[in-house]
Amino acid sequence: MPEVRVLRQYCKGCGLCVAVCPVHCLRMSDEVTPGGVQPAEVVETVDCTGCLRCHTVCPDAAIEVYE
């Protein structure tokens, strides 16, 4: 099963990854970082399909997908 990681230090909270995920394994965090960003986070109860859409659409390279 692929594993998704959000690199919070690079995420600017644009939400593009959340919008393109076909299985909704990402969401916007309720938490706001010290820099004022509401980053994306992984929904632990949903299995990633490994489509790489989130990784491809992220303008800041803040999403990593591993097998």
ROSE-4610 file (N, C-alpha, C; in Angstrom, 1 decimal, always signed):
// ROSE-4610
residu = [M/M/M/P/P/P/E/E/E/V/V/V/R/R/R/V/V/V/L/L/L/R/R/R/Q/Q/Q/Y/Y/Y/C/C/C/K/K/K/G/G/G/C/C/C/G/G/G/L/L/L/C/C/C/V/V/V/A/A/A/V/V/V/C/C/C/P/P/P/V/V/V/H/H/H/C/C/C/L/L/L/R/R/R/M/M/M/S/S/S/D/D/D/E/E/E/V/V/V/T/T/T/P/P/P/G/G/G/G/G/G/V/V/V/Q/Q/Q/P/P/P/A/A/A/E/E/E/V/V/V/V/V/V/E/E/E/T/T/T/V/V/V/D/D/D/C/C/C/T/T/T/G/G/G/C/C/C/L/L/L/R/R/R/C/C/C/H/H/H/T/T/T/V/V/V/C/C/C/P/P/P/D/D/D/A/A/A/A/A/A/I/I/I/E/E/E/V/V/V/Y/Y/Y/E/E/E]
num = [1/1/1/2/2/2/3/3/3/4/4/4/5/5/5/6/6/6/7/7/7/8/8/8/9/9/9/10/10/10/11/11/11/12/12/12/13/13/13/14/14/14/15/15/15/16/16/16/17/17/17/18/18/18/19/19/19/20/20/20/21/21/21/22/22/22/23/23/23/24/24/24/25/25/25/26/26/26/27/27/27/28/28/28/29/29/29/30/30/30/31/31/31/32/32/32/33/33/33/34/34/34/35/35/35/36/36/36/37/37/37/38/38/38/39/39/39/40/40/40/41/41/41/42/42/42/43/43/43/44/44/44/45/45/45/46/46/46/47/47/47/48/48/48/49/49/49/50/50/50/51/51/51/52/52/52/53/53/53/54/54/54/55/55/55/56/56/56/57/57/57/58/58/58/59/59/59/60/60/60/61/61/61/62/62/62/63/63/63/64/64/64/65/65/65/66/66/66/67/67/67]
x = [+0.8/+0.0/+0.9/+0.7/+1.5/+1.3/+2.3/+2.2/+2.5/+1.6/+1.7/+2.3/+3.2/+3.7/+3.6/+3.1/+3.1/+4.2/+5.1/+6.2/+5.7/+5.3/+4.6/+5.4/+6.7/+7.6/+7.6/+7.1/+7.0/+5.6/+4.6/+3.2/+2.7/+2.1/+1.6/+0.1/-0.5/-2.0/-2.9/-2.4/-3.2/-4.4/-4.3/-5.4/-5.5/-4.6/-4.7/-4.6/-3.8/-3.6/-4.9/-5.6/-6.9/-7.9/-7.9/-8.9/-8.7/-7.5/-7.3/-7.3/-7.2/-7.2/-8.5/-8.4/-9.7/-10.3/-9.5/-10.0/-10.1/-9.8/-9.9/-9.0/-7.8/-6.9/-6.1/-6.4/-5.8/-6.9/-6.6/-7.5/-6.7/-7.4/-6.7/-6.8/-5.7/-5.6/-6.4/-6.9/-7.5/-6.5/-5.3/-4.2/-3.6/-3.2/-2.5/-1.0/-0.1/+1.3/+1.7/+2.9/+3.4/+3.5/+3.6/+3.7/+2.4/+1.3/+0.0/-0.6/-0.1/-0.5/-1.4/-2.4/-3.3/-2.8/-1.9/-1.3/-2.3/-1.9/-2.6/-2.1/-3.0/-2.6/-3.2/-2.6/-3.1/-4.2/-5.3/-6.4/-6.0/-5.7/-5.1/-6.0/-7.3/-8.3/-8.6/-7.9/-8.2/-6.9/-7.0/-5.8/-5.5/-4.3/-3.8/-3.7/-4.1/-4.0/-2.7/-1.9/-0.6/-0.7/-1.8/-2.0/-1.0/-0.4/+0.6/+0.0/-1.3/-1.9/-1.5/-1.5/-1.2/+0.2/+1.1/+2.5/+2.8/+2.1/+2.2/+1.7/+0.5/-0.1/+0.5/+1.3/+1.8/+2.9/+2.6/+3.6/+4.9/+4.8/+5.9/+6.7/+6.4/+7.0/+6.9/+5.7/+5.5/+4.8/+4.6/+3.9/+4.9/+5.1/+5.9/+5.0/+5.1/+4.4/+5.4/+5.3/+6.2/+5.5/+6.1/+5.5/+5.8]
y = [-1.2/+0.0/+1.2/+2.2/+3.4/+4.2/+5.0/+5.8/+7.3/+8.2/+9.6/+10.3/+11.3/+12.1/+13.6/+14.4/+15.9/+16.5/+17.2/+17.9/+19.3/+19.3/+20.5/+21.8/+21.7/+22.8/+23.5/+22.7/+23.2/+23.6/+23.0/+23.2/+24.6/+25.2/+26.6/+26.6/+25.4/+25.3/+25.7/+25.5/+25.9/+24.9/+23.7/+22.7/+22.0/+22.2/+21.6/+20.0/+19.5/+18.1/+17.5/+18.2/+17.7/+17.7/+18.7/+18.7/+17.6/+17.2/+16.2/+14.7/+14.5/+13.1/+12.4/+11.3/+10.6/+9.8/+9.5/+8.7/+9.5/+10.8/+11.7/+11.2/+10.9/+10.5/+11.7/+12.9/+14.1/+15.1/+15.9/+17.0/+18.2/+19.3/+20.4/+20.3/+20.5/+20.4/+21.5/+21.2/+22.2/+23.1/+22.6/+23.2/+24.3/+25.4/+26.5/+26.5/+26.5/+26.5/+27.9/+28.0/+29.3/+30.3/+29.9/+30.7/+31.2/+30.7/+31.1/+30.3/+29.1/+28.2/+27.0/+26.7/+25.6/+24.5/+23.6/+22.6/+21.4/+20.7/+19.5/+18.4/+17.4/+16.3/+15.0/+13.9/+12.6/+12.1/+11.6/+10.9/+9.5/+9.1/+7.8/+6.6/+6.9/+5.8/+5.5/+6.2/+6.0/+5.5/+4.5/+3.9/+4.7/+5.1/+5.8/+4.7/+5.2/+4.3/+4.4/+5.4/+5.6/+6.3/+7.0/+7.7/+8.8/+9.4/+10.5/+11.8/+12.0/+13.2/+14.3/+14.0/+15.0/+15.5/+14.6/+14.9/+15.7/+15.4/+16.1/+17.5/+17.7/+19.0/+20.0/+19.5/+20.4/+21.3/+22.6/+23.6/+23.7/+23.2/+23.3/+22.0/+21.0/+19.7/+19.2/+19.5/+19.2/+17.8/+17.1/+15.7/+14.7/+13.6/+12.5/+11.3/+10.4/+9.1/+8.0/+7.0/+5.9/+4.6/+3.6/+2.3/+1.5]
z = [+0.0/+0.0/+0.0/-0.9/-0.9/+0.3/+0.7/+1.9/+1.4/+1.9/+1.5/+2.7/+2.4/+3.5/+3.0/+3.9/+3.7/+4.4/+3.7/+4.3/+4.7/+6.0/+6.5/+6.4/+6.4/+6.3/+4.9/+3.9/+2.6/+2.1/+2.8/+2.4/+2.7/+1.7/+1.9/+2.1/+2.1/+2.4/+1.2/+0.0/-1.2/-1.4/-0.9/-1.1/-2.4/-3.3/-4.6/-4.5/-3.6/-3.4/-2.9/-2.0/-1.5/-2.6/-3.5/-4.5/-5.6/-5.8/-6.9/-6.4/-5.1/-4.6/-4.9/-5.7/-6.1/-4.9/-3.9/-2.8/-1.5/-1.5/-0.4/+0.8/+0.5/+1.6/+2.1/+1.6/+2.2/+2.5/+3.5/+4.0/+4.5/+4.7/+5.2/+6.8/+7.4/+8.9/+9.5/+10.7/+11.5/+12.2/+12.3/+13.0/+12.1/+12.6/+11.9/+12.4/+11.5/+11.8/+12.4/+13.0/+13.5/+12.3/+11.1/+9.9/+9.4/+10.0/+9.6/+8.5/+8.3/+7.2/+7.8/+7.1/+7.4/+6.4/+6.8/+5.9/+5.6/+4.5/+4.2/+5.2/+5.4/+6.2/+5.6/+6.0/+5.5/+6.4/+5.8/+6.5/+6.7/+7.9/+8.2/+7.9/+7.9/+7.7/+6.2/+5.3/+3.9/+3.2/+2.4/+1.7/+0.4/+0.3/-0.9/-2.1/-3.3/-4.4/-5.2/-4.8/-5.5/-6.8/-7.1/-8.4/-8.7/-7.6/-7.7/-8.1/-8.1/-8.5/-7.5/-6.3/-5.2/-5.4/-5.6/-5.8/-7.1/-8.1/-9.4/-9.3/-8.7/-8.6/-7.6/-6.7/-5.6/-6.1/-6.0/-6.6/-5.7/-4.5/-3.6/-3.2/-3.9/-3.7/-2.2/-1.7/-0.3/+0.0/-1.1/-1.0/-1.5/-0.7/-1.1/-1.1/-2.0/-2.1/-2.2/-1.3/-1.2/-1.4/-2.0/-2.1/-0.8]
